[in-house]
Amino acid sequence: MDILIQQILNGLSIASVITLIAVGVTLIFGLTGIINFAHGEFLMVGSIVTWLAVQAGLGFFVALMLAVMAVGVMGFVLERGLFRFTLTRPTNGFIVSLGLIVVLQHIVIFFYDPNQKSIPRPLTGIWDIGGVRIASVRVMVILVTIAVVALTIAMVTHSRYGRALRAAVDDRDTAALMGIPVRRYITGVFVLGSALAGLGGALLIALFPITPFTGGTMVMKGFAVALIGGLGNLTGAVVAGLILGIVEGFSAGYGFSAWTDAYSFALMILVLLFRPNGLFGGTSGPKMA
């Protein structure tokens, strides 16, 4: 039982990073209808920025903030320079995102080579609670994710900005006629979703070494989480991330760690067979909460 609890906590720390991807995917899809498969590369860039900042002698939390800002700025530039021209054709946006995967990977390889990169763990303590050994860095990853996701949901559901955002999701044209600057909101959502990916990248490299190809695996799980919860449903993405963490913890705890990815995607397939719109329902012009 001690091992199982420990593995579930380990699974939740990885699921936290995946949830940040899923929330970013859901935010962007909710307002644009674009499925951004390059979101994993945004996470990878966040990891690289964190690695560069730590290599330069900056502390981890300063590096984390730099990663969030850098990837947020990258999201702004790519939305303004590329995705804005695909809003009327979301399929084109999907194709653009596939191209970005290759471009971003090769840029990183060109400047920083394809080898693994890692940083010293920002927290090295191990807590022994009732026989369960918990790495403090994993607890930090979980707590940071909870705080950021809770803040994001509160912003979307309770703030004036969030109400206008949900109005734009429901009907872009009507929202624009009511004076809501929909185009600026689209840019803002891209920046926010990208910043969350940058945060996920910083947290990921605090746990594991990364390569220029790390984003591919992570984004697939991120989409699995988004689909399980209901693509476009923000609350569903969070709950599905929790479920994924528990599933991965169980699989590792009972000696089936090699099958962890298979269990995650099998769960996605089962959910979509019986609930095609996900556990909490998704739409083609998705709900934000």
DOBA-728312 format. One record per atom (N, C-alpha, C): residue in one letter; x, y, z. Coordinates in pm, whole numbers, plus 50000, padded with zeros to 5 digits. Each point is the difference from the previous one (the first is absolute). Example, Ala and Ser with C-alpha at 12.3 -4.5 7.8 and 13.67 -1.06 7.14 Angstrom:
2
A513194943150780A499115011950000A500905012050000S499655010549928S500825011950006S499235010950073
END
This chain:
289
M500824988050000M499185012050000M500875012650000D501104999750079D500895011650002D500565002949861I500414989149933I500555001749865I498955005549905L498764995050014L498925004649913L499745014950019I499925004450125I499765014250028I501135008449943Q501224995250016Q501155007349949Q499945001149848Q499644989049933Q499925000249855Q498875009049950I498895000450074I498905008849962I500445014650009L500735003550107L500535013650012L500975003149887N500834990249964N500905001949887N499215002149871G498944991949982G499175001449882G499315013549994L499585005150115L499335013050004L500955011349964S501284998650033S500945010749965S500175000949849I500084988649932I500085000249854I498675004549940A498904995350057A498675003949952A499795015050015S500665006250098S499875014550018S500525007349876V501174995749952V500575006249880V499084997649880I499494987849989I499114996749888I498715008250009T499515002250121T498795008150019T500225014249952L501195005750025L500285013549951L499935000549847I500484989449935I499874999349854I498534999349960A499244991250068A498604998049965A499195012750020V500295007450106V499285012650025V500335010149890G501285000949962G500385009149892G499344996249868V499984987149968V499344995249878V498525003650002T499364997950116T498575002850013T499705014849986L500825008550061L499795014449989L500085004649854I501034995449930I500195004249861I498904994349911F499674987250018F498954994049918F498665006750027G499765003950128G498715005850035G499675012449922L500985008449973L499725012749933L500304999949852T500874991049955T500415000249860T499574987849921G499734988950069G499704987549930G501254993349944I501185005750029I501264994549948I500564990050100I500344988249951I500684989950082I501505001749977N500685005550100N501415003649984N500904988650045F500414991749906F500854988750033F501445004450032A500345012649974A501345004850034A500105004050147H498924998150074H500005004150140H501084992450079G500284987749962G501064992550066G501365006349977E500205005749880E501275006849973E500085013150078F498875006550027F500025011750087F500524996150138L499534988450049L500484994950128L501504997349993M500444993849890M501434997049985M500835012750000V499525010449934V500725012949999V500065005750141G498924998450077G500025004450139G501084992850080S500164987149974S501064992350067S501385005149961I500185002949871I501305004849952I500345013650059V499005008950007V500235013250059V500404998550147T499324991150071T500344997550140T501424994950012W500374990649915W501364994350001W501035010949973L499755008549901L500945010849968L500165009650117A498875003450065A500055009550111A500764994150119V499764987350028V500724993650111V501484998849967Q500324996849872Q501404999349957Q500705013550018A499225010849985A500565013550014A500155004250146G499584991350091G500185002850142G498795005450071L498865000749931L498785005050063L499334988850081G499285003750103G499274990350080G498844994049922F499534988350045F498964993049926F498745008349986F499565006550105F498725007149994F500085012449912V501185006149993V500205010849903V499964994249859A500664988749980A500004993349870A498574996349959L499214995350097L498604996449973L499225012149947M500175011450066M499295012049954M500465004249861L501294998749973L500515003349866L499404990749895A499884987050034A499414990449907A498545003649970V499255003450103V498605003949982V499905012249908M500825010150026M499955012249919M500474997549857A501094992449984A500554997649867A499024992449912V499394989550054V499064992149919V498705007849979G499615008150097G498845008749979G500235009649884V501205006049995V500345009049889V500034992349869M500544987750002M500014991849880M498584997249951G499104997250095G498594997949963G499405012449936F500335011750054F499515012749944F500485001649855V501294997949979V500585001849866V499394990149901L499864987450041L499474989949908L498525002249971E499255004750100E498585002849974E499865011649903R500765010550024R499925011749912R500554997149861G501074992049994G500664997849872G499484988449919L499384990050068L499574988049929L498534996550025F499684997050124F498684994450030F498865009849972R500265012950009R498945009849973R499434998449860F500834995549908F499564998849861F499294986849973T499854991850103T499334987149981T498704999150080L499565011150061L498844999550089L498724995949928T499885003649875T498794996149925T500114985849946R501204994450007R500234986249955R500834992750105P499364995350108P500754993450108P500854988149955T499574993549890T500814988849949T501375004949955N500045011949940N501295005849961N500865002850123G499345004450107G500735002450124G500604987250054F499274989149987F500504986850041F501234996249919I499965002249868I501144996849914I501205009050035V499735012850026V501085009150040V500674994950127S499204995350096S500564995150126S500894987749976L499624991449907L500854988449968L501345004549943G499965010249914G501255005249946G500875006250107L499375006650097L500765006350108L500754989850085I499434988050012I500684989550077I501404997949943V500084998049870V501294997249936V500915012250008V499445011849975V500825012250000V500615002550137L499184999450105L500505002850135L501024989550045Q499744987449966Q500964989650036Q501355002549935H499995003549872H501265001749928H500725012850042I499265010250039I500665012150051I500774996750127V499364992650090V500654996350125V501204990949974I499854990449909I501124991049967I501175007849940F499695009749913F501045007849934F500845007850101F499345006150098F500715008450095F500524992450122Y499284989450040Y500354993850129Y500194985049993D500044993849881D500214985849975D498854991550055P499924987349957P498844991650038P500184992350130N501085002350072N500284992150120N499095003950117Q499904990850096Q499205002850119Q500575011850077K499085007850060K500415011250083K499254999250132S500715003150107S499394999250132S500545011250087I499345002450111I500455010050097I500044993450137P500775005550093P499954994850137P498585001750056R499554990550076R498665001150057R499915012350089P498995008549979P499905012250080P499714997350147L499354988850029L499764995650138L500494985750012T500814997350100T500604986750010T499504992150120G499135005950079G499544993250121G499124988049969I500044990150087I499144988249994I499214999350130W498704999849990W499144999350119W499564985550020D500144995350122D499574986450035D498765001350088I498854997049940I498735001350072I499334986350006G500034994150118G499374986850017G500574989349911G501315000649973G500634990149913G499975003649853V499315010849965V499955004549861V501055010949981R500954997649910R501065009749973R499585008949883I499905012850027I499495009549901I501085010349971A500385001249873A500985010149959A499335013750004S500645009350068S499415013450015S499815006949865V500874996949902V499865006549870V498694995749933R499574987650021R498744995449942R498815007050066V500085001950130V498955007450070V499935014349948M501175006049977M500045013649946M499315000849865V500274990249912V499384999849868V498484999150012I499514991350087I498564998350018I499375012850056L500625006150099L499435011950064L499995012049905V501095001649924V500055011149903V498904998249896T499834987649952T498954997449901T498625002950056I499734995350122I498695002450062I499745015050009A501005007650045A499825014450017A499735006949866V500794996649899V499865006649870V498684996249932V499654987250004V498754995649937V498795005950073A500055000350133A498905006050076A499845014749966L501125007149987L499955014149962L499435001749860T500394991349909T499495000749862T498504997749996I499534989850072I498564997150002I499235011550064A500545005750109A499345011350065A499915011949905M501085002449924M500005010949905M498944998049892V499924987849949V499064997149891V498555000450048T499754995550122T498614998550047T499475012050077H500885008150059H499505010550089H500395014349963S501055001749920S500435013649970S499225005849882R500075013049988R499365006849886R500614995349869Y501334998450002Y500694995049880Y499474986149965G499854991550101G499544986449975G498584999749945R499145008650051R498625000449947R499995004149854A500825010049967A500085004349860A500604989049914L500974992850056L500634989049927L498984989149970R499194996450100R499004989649978R498935004549901A499695012950000A499055005349902A500574998749859A501315002749987A500644998749869A500044985549954V500164990750096V499994985849966V498634995949949D498945004650067D498644996249961D499645005349863D500375012549971D499645005949870D500935011649973R501014997749918R500995010449971R499375012549940D499104998149903D499445011449928D499155008750092T499144993650079T499155007650092T500855007250104A501024993250050A500885006250099A500685012449941A500424999149875A500645011449935A499025011649985L498744996949964L498995010449987L499715006950133M500224992850110M499775005750133M501225007650051G501015001449917G501175008050037G501144992350061I499934986650002I501094992050053I501084998649892P501245004050030P501084999049899P500464985549983V499264992549921V500214985749988V501414996749953R500525007649904R501344997049948R501065001350110R499855010350085R500965001650109R499864988650102Y498774995350019Y499794988850092Y500644987349945I499934998249870I500634988349939I501515000450024T500605011849979T501425001550026T500314997250148G499175005450088G500214997850143G499934985350039V499074992749939V499864985850030V501224992249950F500505003749882F501224993649950F501185002650095V500115012250046V501095003450091V499874992150131L498784999650055L499784992750125L500274985149984G499464994049893G500234985849976G501474996949981S500705008849928S501434998049977S500785001550130A499645009950082A500685002050128A499834987850090L498824993949997L499794987850080L500904988749951A500204999149868A500924989949947A501435002950044G500385012950001G501335003750048G500194996350146L498975002250081L500054995850141L500154984950011G499244992749919G500104985550000G501414995449964G500625006749903G501364996449962G501005002250112A499855011150072A500895002750113A499834989650109L498764996250028L499744989950103L500494986249955L499884997149871L500414986949951L501514998050012I500785010149963I501454998350006I500504999950145A499165004650092A500344998650142A499894985550045L499244992049924L499794985950035L500874990549919F500125002749870F500674990649909F500855007449898P501024993249943P500705005749885P499045001249882I500265009549912I499155001849882I500875000049875T499374997749887T500665001049870T499115008649910P500475003649879P499155007549909P498734992549958F499954986850030F498864992049957F499054996650115T500295005450118T499174997150117T498565004549981G499805011149931G498675005749985G499014990749932G500494991449909G499094991149927G499244990650092T500724993550091T499354990850094T499055007450093M500445011550049M499195007450097M498725005549936V500095004749877V498805005849940V498974989349967M500474987949967M499054989149975M499214996950127K500694999750114K499294997750125K499135011950036G500475012049966G499185011950024G498704999549924F500064995849874F498774998749923F499134988750052A500644989350049A499224989150059A499215005150120V500655008050084V499325005950116V498865009149956A500295008749900A498975009149952A498814992449942L500254989149930L498924992049940L499224992350106I500714994650100I499304992850107I499065009450074G500485012050030G499155009550071G498925005949912G500255000849870G499085006449906G500715011749937L500454998649875L500805010349936L499275013350001G500615009850063G499385013150014G499415002450137N500004990050087N499445001550134N501145001350100L500155011950058L501155002850086L499974991550127T498854999350065T499894991850121T500264985449968G499494995349887G500214986249959G501474996849982A500775009449945A501444997849981A500704998050133V499605007950101V500644998850132V499674986650065V498734996149997V499594987350061V500644988349926A500055000749868A500614989349921A501494998850031G500675011350025G501404999650038G500194992750132L499085002350094L500054993050129L499814984949979I499044996449915I499754985949971I501234993549937L500625007349906L501194994649933L501124997550101G500195009250093G501034998350101G499774987750085I498744997650039I499674988350081I500224987249920V499574999949874V500184988249914V501484996849984E500825010249973E501434997649983E500644995550131G499525005450111G500534995650130G499684985650028F498774995849971F499614986050019F500834990849912S500195003749874S500734991349909S501454998450044A500615011050048A501384999150047A500074992650134G499025002350085G499994993950132G499834985049997Y499344994849897Y499804985649990Y500914993449898G501115006949968G501044993749920G499764999949850F499135009049952F499735000449855F500425013449942S501105005750049S500425013349957S500275000749850A500444988949940A500274999949856A498735001949919W498834997350064W498735001149930W499265012950034T500665009150071T499325012050048T499365007949888D500755002649893D499455007749889D498834992849936A500114986749989A498924992249939A498725001350082Y500134999450133Y498825001450085Y499355013749982S500835010449989S499485013649986S499165001349873F500544994749889F499285001549874F498844990049990A500134988550066A498874990850005A498825006450073L500325007350108L498955007150073L499335010349910M500795007249922M499435009849908M499064993349900I500444988849944I499184992849901I498694995450062L500074994450121L498784995250067L499035011450026V500535011050049V499135011550028V499325004849873L500765001149892L499445005249875L499024990249936L500164986950027L499044990249948L498645001850065F500005002350131F498735000750073F499515014350020R500925009749999R499625014150011R500815007749895P499525000649878P500785006049890P500435014550026N499255007350082N500375013850031N500825001350128G500484988750053G500795000350122G499134999050124L500664998750114L499274998150126L499125012050034F500475012149967F499265012050038F499395007149880G500164994049882G499405005949881G500875010749939G500224999049872G500735010249926G499165004049879T500355011149939T499245004749885T500995004549892S499485002349881S500865004849893S500415014750021G499225007250080G500385013450042G499975000050151P501054994250063P499914994250133P499635009450113K499504993650106K499745006950124K501315002350072M500075011050076M501235003350069M499964995850147A498904995750050A499944996050141A498834990650019
END
